[in-house]
Amino acid sequence: MSKEIWAKAVPFDKKFVTLALESGVDAILADDADVEKIQALGRVRVVPLSGVAIAAVAAKADEEEAVRLAASGRTVFLARGCEIIPVENILAQVTGIGLEAASLAEAKLAAGILERGVDRILVLPEAAADLKKIVAELKISQGTIGLSPAVVTEITPVGLGHRVCVDTISMLRTGQGMLVGNSSAFTFLVHAETESNPYVAARPFRINAGAVHAYAAMPGDKTRYLEELAAGDEVLIVSATGETSLAVVGRVKVEVRPMLLVAARIGDTEGKLFLQNAETIRLVRADGSPVSVVSLRVGDEILCRTDVAGRHFGMRIAEDIKEG
């Protein structure tokens, strides 16, 4: 799950603050006297040092004080150098805890304690060289999900329908796309338009994702209908290896186009997806290479994801649901 990444600009250093702004941190922690100075450099949340508690944990009493502060509503960061066991004890009792980090390794460790990790990482100036990597790995990255080869069982033209192009504000790479399907329990890896052809230039920011009614896998183990997406929303980008990241929607284009029904099977489970019938729309082969729906054949293997069915307003629920 995405973590809040803060930068600790104490003492004030314009180069470090500029780096923090360019890296996309969620907030900058500064001496009270420097707050306005930093706000003048960019639109970012700047938190005065007096507004947080930085707790050194060296004894049981320190643990208890950190828990008390967090329970009272204070924003608490545990000082660098805390042992793992005290941090685990604190995380087991309260939420909203942060931890100082002076390197990428320390940040990754903090993010994984008790499997869920701390909620905020406070990056110290000593970690300036790692700041962009920390943001990329702990904020943009969403972990890894399992994909499996599915055998294509049907490719049928079905007439006209409204399809959704999701234009992100990111440049995607070969192998990346979105997980989309008729059912949240069976989604197809729909490839971004990263590949050129003789007729149309590549649009590596775009995923021509499917019909308006389709589910798309979202960050935080949620789903959304494609038709619901709008500028400013975050979507889940998935690679052929299952690595996931976040991208922000810049624009959604809904247009009437000729559509194809693609069905595929993993074992006894079948899934379906409606895609525009055009050469530029691609799925992903089992070896990670993109394949156009025009070239796709029954019997080909493509990458898909199976999951447990059951969603209510996009959130996972325990219910007997069948979707086709």
N, C-alpha and C positions, 0 to 999 in steps of 0.2 A: 504494500500500500504506500502511496506517496507520503513523504514526510515534509514538514515545514523546514525550510533551510533558512537560518538567520546568519548574518555576518556580524561579528563583534568588532566595530570600528572604534575601539578604545585602546590607545589614544587615537585621535583623529588622524587619518592618513588619506589624502585625496586620491592617491593611486589605488589604494585598497577599496575605497568606497566606489570609485569608478568601475573597478573590476567586479565588485558585488552587484552593481546596477546592471552591467553588461551580462553577468551570469544569470540574472533572473531570480535572485533570492527573494524570499517572501517578506523579509524585514531586515532592517539594520539596527543593531543595538549601539547606542552612542551615549557619551556623556551628555548630561542635560544641556550644557552650554553649546553643544555642537548640533543639536537637533535641527534647528532652522537652517544652518549652514548646509547640512546634507539634503534637506528637503528642497533646497534651491538647485541641487544638481540633477534631480530626477524625481519622477512621481513614484514614490515608494513609501511603504510604511516605515517610519523611523520611531523607535521606541526608546524613551529615555532610560538610562541606567537605573534611575530611582524607581522605575515602574516594574522592575523584575527583582526576583531574589536569586542570587547565585549561591548555592549551598555546597560547602565543602563537607564531604561525608567521610569521617575517620573513625566514628564510634557509633554505637547503637543510638545514643541520644541524638546524633546528627540525622540519622535515618528518620527518627520520630519527628524531628523538627521539620524536615523536608516534607514529610507526609502532612503535617499540620498546616504548613504554608500552602501546599497545593489544595488541600481540602477547604481552605478558607477563600480560595479564588485567586490567589497570587499566581503569577507566571513564574515557574520555578525551573532553573537550570542547575543541574548538578555539575560541580566544578570538575575540570579535567583531573584525572588521577584516581577517580573512585574505583574501588574494586567491583567486580561484576556481581557478587552475591548481594551486597547492599543495594545496588541498583535494581536487581531482581525483586528484592523485598519491597522496595518502594513502588515499583511498577505493579506489583500484585495488589497494592492497596488503593492507588489513585491513578487517574489519567491526566494527560496534559503535561507530563514531565519532559524536560529537555536535558540535553547533555552537551558539554563543550567537547569539541574535537579539534585536534591540531594536525590531522592528516586524513587522507581518504580511507586508510585502513581503520583509524579510530572511528570515523563516521559510519563506516559499514558495520563495524562491531556494535556500535550504539543502536543502529537500525535493526539489528537482529536479536537483541536480548529478549529472552522469553518468547522467541519467535515473532512477536509483534513489534518489539523495539520501542524506543522512546518516540514521542510524538514530534519533537523538534530537535534539530541539530544546530548548535551554535558554533559556527566555524570561526576559529581564532585566526588572527593575522598570520600566524606561523604557517597556516595551511593555504596561503594565497595561491600557491602554485597548483594546488589540488581543487580549488574552489569550483571551477567549471565542471570537473569530473564528478565532484560530489553532487552538484545539482543534477547532472545528467543521470547518474546512477541511482540516486535516492529520491529524486523528485520526478524526473521524466520517465525513468524506467519503472515498469510495473511488474517486474519479475518474469517468470517463464511459465507458459502453459503448454499442455500436451496436445500435439496434433498427430493425426493418424492418416495413413493412406486409405482412401475410399475409392471403390470401383464405380465408375459412371455406368448407370443402368438405363438412362433415358436422356435424350436431347430432342425436344419437340418445339417447333414454332407454335406460338399460341395467340398471335395477333397483337393488337396495340395495348399498351398500358403505360401508366405513369412511372417513370424510373427516376432515381435520385442520384445525382452526382454530388459527392461530398468533396468540396475543394477546401483543403487545409491550408494553413499558413506555414507549413513545413515542406521541405523538399524530401520526398521519400526515395528509397533505394530499391533496386531490383530485389525481389523476394518479400517485400513488405506490402501489406494491405489491411483489410478489415475482415472480421469474421461476421458473416451475414447468413441468414437462413429463414426458411418458413417457420422453423421451430427453434426455440432457445436450446433445445436438446441436441440439435444437429446443425452446425453452422459450417459454411464453406469459406475458405480463405480467398477472398476476392482481391486480385492484385491491383496495385496502383498503376496509373498510366505512365510508367517510367520508360516504356519501350517505344522506339520510333518505328514508323513504317513508311512506305513510299507515298502515302496519301495524307497522313496527319502527323504533326510534330508531337513529340512526347510532352506530356503534361504531368510531371512527377509529383505535383502537389495534389492530384485528383485521384479519387477512387470512384469509379462508376459502379455503385455498390449494389443496385438491384431495385426491385419494385417498392413502392411506397409502404406496403404493408409489412415488409420483412423486418425481422428482428436484427439488430446489430449489437454485438458484444461491446459493453462500455466499461470504463474504469470502475473499480470497486465492486466487481462481480455483479454488475447490473446489465440490463438490456434496455434499448430504446427502439421504437419504430423509426425507420429511416425518415419517414415523413415528419417526425417531431423535431429533427435536428435543425439547429439554427446557428447563425454566426455567433461566435464566442463560446459555444459548447466545446467541451473536451471529449475526444473520441479515443478509443483504444486502437493503436496500431500494432499489428502482429507480423512478425517475420516468419519465413519458412522454417526456421529453427525453433520457433515458439517464443522467442524473446519479444517482450512487449514494451511499448512506450506510449507517451501521450502526444497528441497533436490537437491543436485548436482549429475549429471550423472557421474558415473565413467566409464561406458562401455555400449555399445549397441550391442546386439547380434541379427543378422538377419539370420534366418535359415528357410529352407523349412520344413513345418510340415503339417500334416492333420488338417483341419480347420472345425469349426462349425459356422453356421450362427445363431445368437441369436437375436430374435426380441421381443420387449416388448412395452406395450402401457400404457400411462397415459391419461385417458379420451379419447379424439378423436385424440391424437397425438401418432404416432408410431415411434420408433427408432430401428435401427439395428446395430449389431456389429459382426465382425468376430474374433473368438478366437481360439487358438489352442485346439484341441480335446484331452485333457489329464486331469487326475485326479487332478493335482497340480494347474490347472487354476481355479480361483474362482471369483465369483461375491459376492455381499453382500445382505443378506436377509433384510427385513424391520426391523427386530429386531436387526440388526447390526452384526449378525453372518455370517461368510463366508460360501459359498456353492459352491461345485465343479460343474463345467459344466457337469460332468458325472452324477451327482445326480440331476441336475436341471430338473424340469418338467414343461410342459405347465400349466399355471394357478398359478404357484408360484409367489410370490411378491419379487422383488429385488429393490435396491435403485438406482435411476437414477436422472438426472437433466435435466429439460427442460429450454430452453432459446429462445431468438429471433434469427431466422436464419439471416445470412448475415455477411460474413467475406471476407476480401481481404488481401492476404498475412498475414493471422492470426489476423488482426485487425478488430474490429467491424465497420460495415458500415450500412447505411440505404439503403437497396436495396431489391427488391422482388426476393428471392432465394428459390428454393425448392430442398432439398437434400434427397435422399432415401437410 
